[in-house]
Amino acid sequence: MSLFVKICGMTDEQAVESAVDAGVDAVGFVFSPSVRLLSISRAVELAGLVPSGVLKVAVFRRPTAEELRRVVEGFVPDVVQADHDTIAGFDDIETLPVFRQGTSADPDAPRFLFEGPHSGSGQEIDLDSAARSARLGEMVLAGGLRPDNVGRAIDVVRPFGVDVSSGVESEPGVKDPALIRSFVAAVRSAEERLVRA
C-alpha cells in the first residue's frame, strides 16, 4: 500500500519544491483567512512549480459560492477542499470534503478529510475517533500531525492518507524543508510496518 500524503499551506517556492522533492501526492494552497492565505495570482505562480501527477488543492474553510467560483476559475485547482456542507453538490471539480472531530455527520463521499475544529492550528485529534471514521471510506487524516507522531497516528487510525501544515513549519506559515522530509520519511516507514503486519 502507498499512503496519500498532502502538505498544506504552501506560501513560497522553497516549500513547494521541498514537498515535491519529498515525493508528496498533493500540495495545498489556502484561500481562507490564515497566515498561509494566498492571492489567486500568487497561488498560480507557486502552482507553476508543481509537476503533473502532484495534485494542486485549493483549501477553504467555509467559502461562499462566489469565492469558490472565483478561485476555481482563476487558479484552476485539481481538487477543492472545504467543510463538507459548503461544497455539497459542487460538481464542477473533484472535491475533498472536510469532516471535523465532534460532528455527527457521516461522510457520503468516497474520499474525505477528517480533522480537528480549527484547521492549521496544530491541535491534535482523538485517534480513536479518527479510526472509527477511517472505516467509512478513503479518509485523509489531519490535525496536529508532526514527524514525531504521524507514525503512531497511522498505526492506530489506518487512514488512506495524511495531511500536514503547521507540523512541518519552523514558524507559522513558513515550511521547513527538513521537517517536510522527516514527515514524509516517517509516513513511508509506517507504510512498511503496515505491509509487514
N, C-alpha and C positions, 0 to 999 in steps of 0.2 A: 504494500500500500504506500501511497505517497500523500502526505498531508498537504492541504492547500495552505499557503502562507501569504498573508497580506500585511504590508506595512502601511499604516495610515498616517496622514498628516504631513505629506511632502511639502517642504517650504523652500528648498533650494536645490541647486544642481547636484551638490555632493550627496544629499540624501537620496535622490533618485538613482544616481549612479551606484551608490553603495548597495541599495536594495536590489537593483537589477543584477549587479555583480554577485550578490549573495545567493541568487537563484530563486527569488520570490515569484509567486504566481500572480500577484496583484499589488498595485500601489494606489493609495487613496489620496484624493485632493479635496480639502474641506471647503465647503461653501456655506457654512453656518457660523454664527458668532463664536470665535475661538482665537487663541493666539496663533493658530495654524490657518486662519482664514485667508483665502487667496482670491484675487480678482480673476475673472474669466481669462483675461489676456495673459496674466502670469501663469495660470494653470496650463494654458495652451503652450506657452514657452517650455515649461518643465515636461509636459507630456511628450514634447518632441524628442526627448531623450529616452523614451520608453519604447523598447523594441516590440515588434509583433510577437504575440504569444504571452505577453505580460498584460494583464487586464488593467485598464485605467478606470478607476472607480470615482464617481462624483459622490461625495459624502455630505449628507444633510442630517439635520435633527428632525425638525417638523416644518418642512418647506411649504410654501403656498404653491398653487398650481402655476402661477406666473413665474415664481423663482425656478421651479423645475423646468418649465419650458425654456426660459432664458439660458439656463446652463446647458441643457441638452442640445439646444440649437447652437450655442456659441462655443461650447467646449467639446461636444460630441464624445461623451464617455462611452465605454463599453458596458458599464453597469452603473445603476443608480442605487445608492444605499440611503435609507431613511427609515424612520419609525413606521412600522407596518401599516398603521391606519392612514398614513398620509400618502401612501403610494398604491393603495388598493385600487385595482382597476387601471393602473397606469401601464398600458400595454405597448407603448411605443419603443421600449428598450428593455433589456434584461434588468431585473431589479434584485436587490438583496435586502429584504425587509428585516428590520431590527425589532427584536422582542426583548424586553428588559426584565431583569430579575424582579420578581414580585408581581408581575402582571399575570392575569388568569387566561389571557388569550392563547389559543392553541395555534401554532404555525400551520398555515394551509398552503405554504409554498414548499416546493421540493428542496430549496436551499434557503437558509435564513441565518441571521446573526443573532447571537444571544450575548447580552452584556448587562452591566450594572445600570443604575439610574442615570448616571452622568457620563456621557461619552468623553474619552480623553482625559479623565481625571486621575487615572491610575488606581482607582478604587477596586479592590479585589472582590470577586463574586463568590457566591456559595457554590462549591464544586459539586456537591451532591444534587443540588437543584439543577445545575447545568447538565449533569449526567442524565437526569430524567428527560430533559428536553432534547438531548442528543439522540434519543431513541426515536424521535418524531420525524427525522429527515436529515438532510445534509447540513448539519449545524456548524457554523463558524463561531468559535469561542473567542470572546473578547472580555476585557475588564481586568486591569491590574496585572496583566502578564508581563514577565520580565525574563531575561536569560536564565536567572537562577530558580524560577518557579514554573516555567512553561512545561518542562518535562513531567513534573508531578501532575500538573493540570491535565496533560494529555493522558497520562496513565489512568487517572481517575475518571475523566469525562469521556474519553474515546471520541473526540469530535471528528468531523470531516476536515476541519481546518482551524487555524488560529489567526487572530488579528491583533496587532500591537501598535501603539502610538507612543504614549508617554514613557513606556517601559524601555524604549531604546533611545532616549533623549538625554543629553548632557545638561540641558536646561529646557524649560517649557518652549516648545516649538522648534528646537534645534536637535536634529537627529545626530547620533554619534555612530560613525561607521563601524567602530569596534563592537559596539553593543548590537548593531544590526547583524554583524557576522556571528556574534556569540549566540544571539537569539535563534537564527536560522540553524546553526550547528546543533543547538540544544533540541530543536524540533526534529532534525534528521536523526539524532541519537535516539530520541523517543520512538521514532518510526521503526528503527531497527529492533527495539525491545518488543514492540507490538508484533512485528513479523515473526520474531522468535517464540512469542508466547503461544 
